[in-house]
């Protein structure tokens, strides 16, 4: 289960004009400001819980995201936070 808070900026229309496979980003989190993730075992007990905050988002001239940082904070199980820099590349065909 994921819960999202979208950013103030909506995904640009040009993003939906692209059609390609494989697509190398998780579209549901592409334009999120923050989100939480929950994973459950077969008994319905939460086994993993985390929150992700997205920052340092950079856009290209077409309004598409070219990079962003994602900070993941673990709630369950407790472990150190990590920061990942995501970079996106678009190829015009």
ABEGO torsion letter per residue (X at the ends): XBBBBBBABBBBAAAAABBBOBBABBAAAAABABBBBBBBBAAGBBABBBBBBBBGBBBBAAGBBABBBBBBBBAOBBBBBBBBBBBBBBBBX
